[in-house]
Amino acid sequence: AKQRGETEMMKKREYILWVVSFYVLTAALLLVGTFYDLQIDKALYNPENAFALFLQKYGEVPRFALWGPAAAVLYASREWECNKTLQALSFLRRKTNKTKPEFSETVQNRLLEVANIGYGVGFLVLGYFGWQKLIKNVVKQWFSDEAKETVLYQILLVTVILVVDVLAAWAVKRRVRPQTLERLKPLAYGGIVYGILYRVGIDPIKNAVERTRFYEMADPAIYNDQSFSMFTPWYSHGFGGSSFPSGHTASGAATFLSLLLCDTLDCFKNRERLFFALSWIYTWLLGFSRMIMGRHFLSDVAVGAMLGFTFALLARELFVRRFWNRVK
């Protein structure tokens, strides 16, 4: 037992070291970008780069792919939510009705049926919007702008999303064991929370800072600002735009949610280093590609990575350290 305790302590210390190292490196890159943002983008700018173009199209898939599978897992394992809802209603009943503080067995069964249908429909709707984000952003690369404006395209897109949503929920329910579903539940909720934190944390900052992107200043068809007079540092209000922070890089940091697999599934135990390293590499490759495309500056990428990483840590803390213990 003492040896196991020492091993866990070593893991905790190593995990803290990984986390601190990420923040230190990100802060260092932010400092470099504060002084050399414009020069770095001038040196890297190559909007025809195939690697950067590919990541521009598909680099945000880690975030787009969160809500659809998460909703399928929650749909298949909604018994937990139903039981918790019944417990909450029973508690309110005892508090408000002193003469008949308990529901009858018939009423309890009816409440469970209603909760089962309600959560089922709710998770399917959530899955629809989740799969929509993923499918729409992948499929749109295959059609021209004219085709995407047609009614046929919209009908096809909605049909595909509905089919994928229902089939995914059905397949997870039929094929995944209840014990595995229980273990995947924290990851599912963590993915949903990540998506919410992304919208709450990224978009308001973009709207508040309004930093002009490098490619907009460099493109004669947009601003024709060859002197880059519209360039502003990340800590100042810009002239209009959405450069700061980098949403793509924050989306790439969603890969850090893979650490939740190490917490919940035995087959991924002791894989934290691998998942941490791969997530780190992917996040920074995505950020580097954004500078090549002139879509973001180094400081944009650094803050985007910092925010995305923080969102992943918060999701892990909320739905593994706390929620997972309750589920068990």
C-alpha positions in Angstrom: 0.0 0.0 0.0 2.9 2.3 0.8 4.5 1.6 -2.5 1.2 2.3 -4.4 0.9 5.5 -2.5 4.4 6.6 -3.5 3.6 5.7 -7.1 0.5 7.7 -7.1 2.4 10.6 -5.6 5.0 10.4 -8.4 2.2 10.4 -11.0 0.7 13.4 -9.4 4.0 15.3 -9.3 4.8 14.4 -12.9 1.3 15.5 -14.0 1.8 18.8 -12.2 5.2 19.1 -14.0 3.6 18.6 -17.4 0.9 21.2 -16.7 3.3 23.8 -15.3 5.6 23.2 -18.3 2.8 23.8 -20.8 1.8 27.1 -19.1 5.4 28.2 -18.8 6.2 27.5 -22.5 2.9 29.2 -23.5 3.7 32.3 -21.5 7.2 32.4 -23.0 5.8 32.3 -26.5 3.3 35.0 -25.6 6.1 37.2 -24.4 8.0 36.6 -27.7 4.9 37.3 -29.7 4.3 40.6 -27.8 7.5 41.9 -29.4 7.8 40.0 -32.6 4.3 39.1 -33.8 4.4 41.0 -37.0 7.9 40.0 -38.0 7.1 36.3 -37.4 4.0 36.3 -39.6 5.9 38.2 -42.3 8.5 35.4 -42.3 6.1 32.5 -42.2 3.2 33.8 -44.4 2.5 31.3 -47.2 -1.3 30.9 -47.8 -0.7 28.2 -50.5 1.1 25.8 -48.1 -0.7 22.4 -48.4 -0.1 21.4 -44.8 -1.5 24.7 -43.4 -4.5 24.5 -45.8 -5.3 21.0 -44.7 -5.3 22.0 -41.0 -7.3 25.1 -41.8 -10.1 22.8 -43.2 -9.9 19.9 -40.8 -7.8 21.1 -37.8 -10.8 21.9 -35.6 -12.2 18.3 -35.8 -11.2 17.5 -32.2 -13.7 20.1 -30.9 -16.3 19.4 -33.6 -16.3 15.7 -32.8 -17.0 16.2 -29.1 -20.8 16.7 -28.8 -22.1 14.1 -31.3 -20.4 11.0 -29.7 -20.9 12.5 -26.2 -24.7 12.8 -26.8 -24.8 9.1 -28.0 -23.1 8.0 -24.8 -25.4 10.0 -22.7 -28.5 8.8 -24.6 -27.4 5.2 -24.1 -26.7 5.7 -20.3 -29.5 8.0 -19.4 -30.7 5.7 -16.6 -28.4 7.5 -14.2 -30.0 10.9 -15.0 -33.5 9.4 -14.7 -32.8 8.0 -11.3 -31.2 11.2 -10.1 -34.2 13.2 -11.3 -36.6 10.9 -9.5 -34.5 11.3 -6.3 -34.7 15.1 -6.6 -38.4 15.0 -7.2 -38.9 12.7 -4.2 -36.8 15.0 -2.0 -39.0 18.0 -3.0 -42.1 15.9 -2.4 -41.0 15.1 1.2 -40.2 18.8 1.8 -43.5 20.1 0.5 -46.1 17.4 1.3 -46.1 16.3 4.9 -49.2 14.2 4.6 -48.0 12.0 1.8 -44.3 12.5 1.6 -43.6 9.5 -0.7 -44.6 8.8 -4.3 -46.4 5.6 -4.9 -44.7 2.9 -6.9 -47.0 3.6 -9.9 -46.2 7.3 -9.8 -42.5 6.6 -9.5 -42.6 4.3 -12.6 -44.5 7.0 -14.5 -42.0 9.7 -13.6 -39.2 7.4 -14.7 -40.9 6.8 -18.0 -41.4 10.6 -18.6 -37.7 11.2 -17.6 -36.5 8.5 -19.9 -38.4 10.0 -22.8 -37.4 13.5 -21.9 -33.7 12.7 -21.6 -33.8 10.5 -24.6 -35.2 13.3 -26.8 -33.0 15.9 -25.2 -29.8 13.9 -25.9 -30.8 13.2 -29.4 -31.4 16.9 -30.0 -28.0 17.6 -28.5 -26.5 14.9 -30.7 -28.1 16.5 -33.8 -26.4 19.8 -33.1 -23.2 18.1 -32.3 -23.1 16.0 -35.4 -24.2 19.0 -37.4 -21.1 20.9 -36.4 -18.8 18.0 -37.4 -20.6 16.9 -40.6 -21.2 20.4 -41.9 -17.6 21.5 -41.5 -16.3 18.4 -43.2 -18.9 18.1 -46.0 -18.8 21.8 -46.9 -15.3 21.3 -48.2 -16.6 18.9 -50.9 -19.2 21.3 -52.4 -19.0 24.6 -54.2 -20.5 27.8 -52.7 -23.3 27.7 -55.3 -24.2 24.1 -54.4 -24.4 24.9 -50.7 -27.0 27.6 -51.4 -29.4 25.1 -52.9 -32.4 23.6 -51.2 -31.3 20.1 -52.2 -28.0 20.5 -50.4 -29.8 21.6 -47.2 -32.2 18.7 -47.3 -29.3 16.3 -47.9 -27.3 17.8 -45.1 -30.2 17.6 -42.6 -31.0 14.0 -43.6 -27.4 12.8 -43.2 -27.2 14.5 -39.8 -30.4 12.9 -38.6 -29.4 9.5 -39.8 -25.9 9.7 -38.2 -27.4 11.0 -34.9 -30.0 8.2 -34.6 -27.7 5.4 -35.8 -24.9 6.5 -33.4 -27.2 6.6 -30.4 -28.7 3.2 -31.4 -25.2 1.6 -32.0 -23.8 2.8 -28.7 -26.9 1.6 -26.8 -26.7 -1.9 -28.5 -23.0 -2.5 -28.8 -21.4 -0.8 -25.7 -21.5 -2.6 -22.4 -23.2 -0.8 -19.5 -20.0 -0.8 -17.5 -18.1 0.8 -20.3 -20.9 3.4 -20.8 -20.7 4.3 -17.1 -17.0 4.9 -17.5 -17.4 6.9 -20.6 -20.0 9.2 -19.0 -17.4 11.6 -17.5 -15.7 12.0 -20.8 -19.0 12.7 -22.5 -19.9 15.4 -20.0 -16.4 16.8 -20.1 -16.7 17.2 -23.9 -19.9 19.1 -23.5 -18.5 21.4 -20.9 -15.4 22.0 -23.1 -17.7 23.1 -25.9 -19.6 25.5 -23.6 -16.4 26.9 -22.1 -15.0 27.5 -25.6 -18.1 29.6 -26.6 -18.1 31.5 -23.3 -14.3 32.0 -23.3 -13.2 32.5 -26.9 -15.9 34.4 -28.7 -16.3 37.3 -26.2 -12.6 37.9 -26.2 -12.5 38.0 -30.0 -15.4 40.5 -30.0 -13.8 42.7 -27.3 -10.3 42.8 -28.8 -11.2 43.0 -32.5 -7.7 42.4 -33.7 -7.2 42.5 -37.5 -5.7 39.4 -39.0 -2.4 39.4 -40.8 -3.7 38.0 -44.1 -6.4 40.8 -44.2 -3.7 43.4 -44.0 -1.6 41.6 -46.5 -4.3 41.0 -49.1 -4.7 43.9 -51.6 -8.3 42.8 -52.2 -9.3 43.5 -48.5 -7.3 46.3 -47.0 -4.2 46.8 -49.3 -2.3 47.9 -46.2 1.3 47.1 -47.2 2.6 49.2 -44.3 0.6 47.1 -41.8 -0.5 50.2 -40.1 -3.6 48.4 -38.8 -1.4 46.0 -36.8 -2.0 46.2 -33.0 -0.5 44.3 -30.1 -2.7 41.6 -28.5 -3.3 43.8 -25.4 -4.7 46.7 -27.4 -8.1 47.2 -29.1 -7.8 46.6 -32.8 -9.4 48.1 -35.9 -11.9 45.3 -36.5 -11.4 41.5 -36.9 -11.2 38.3 -34.9 -7.6 37.4 -34.8 -7.1 37.2 -31.0 -7.2 34.6 -29.6 -6.8 31.6 -32.0 -10.0 29.5 -32.0 -8.4 26.8 -34.1 -5.6 26.4 -31.6 -8.1 26.2 -28.7 -10.0 23.6 -30.6 -6.8 21.6 -31.1 -6.3 21.7 -27.4 -9.5 19.7 -27.1 -7.3 16.7 -27.7 -6.2 17.0 -24.0 -9.5 15.6 -23.1 -8.0 12.2 -24.1 -6.5 12.3 -20.6 -10.0 11.5 -19.3 -9.7 8.1 -21.0 -6.7 7.4 -18.8 -8.8 8.1 -15.7 -11.8 6.0 -16.6 -10.8 3.1 -18.9 -8.4 0.4 -17.8 -7.0 -0.2 -21.3 -5.6 3.4 -21.3 -4.1 3.3 -17.8 -0.5 4.7 -17.6 -0.9 6.3 -21.0 -1.0 9.9 -19.7 2.5 10.7 -21.0 1.6 9.5 -24.5 -1.7 11.4 -24.7 -0.2 14.5 -23.2 2.7 14.5 -25.6 0.5 13.8 -28.7 -2.0 16.5 -27.6 0.8 19.0 -27.1 2.3 18.3 -30.5 -1.0 18.5 -32.3 -2.0 21.8 -30.6 1.2 23.5 -31.5 1.3 22.1 -35.1 -2.2 23.6 -35.5 -1.1 26.9 -34.1 2.0 27.0 -36.3 -0.2 26.3 -39.4 -2.4 29.3 -38.4 0.6 31.6 -38.6 1.6 30.2 -41.9 -1.8 31.0 -43.2 -1.6 34.5 -41.8 -4.8 33.9 -39.8 -3.2 34.5 -36.4 -0.1 35.9 -34.7 2.1 34.0 -32.3 0.4 35.7 -29.3 -3.1 34.7 -30.7 -1.9 31.1 -30.8 -0.3 31.2 -27.4 -3.4 32.5 -25.7 -5.7 30.1 -27.7 -3.6 27.2 -26.6 -3.6 28.4 -23.0 -7.4 28.8 -22.9 -8.1 25.5 -24.6 -5.7 23.7 -22.3 -7.4 25.3 -19.3 -10.8 24.3 -20.5 -9.6 20.7 -20.7 -8.2 20.8 -17.2 -11.5 22.2 -15.8 -13.5 19.5 -17.6 -11.2 16.8 -16.2 -11.5 18.2 -12.7 -15.3 18.6 -12.8 -16.2 15.3 -14.4 -13.5 12.9 -13.3 -12.4 14.1 -9.8 -16.0 14.8 -8.8 -18.6 13.4 -11.1 -16.8 10.0 -11.6 -16.7 9.4 -7.9 -20.5 10.0 -7.7 -21.2 7.6 -10.6 -19.1 4.9 -9.0 
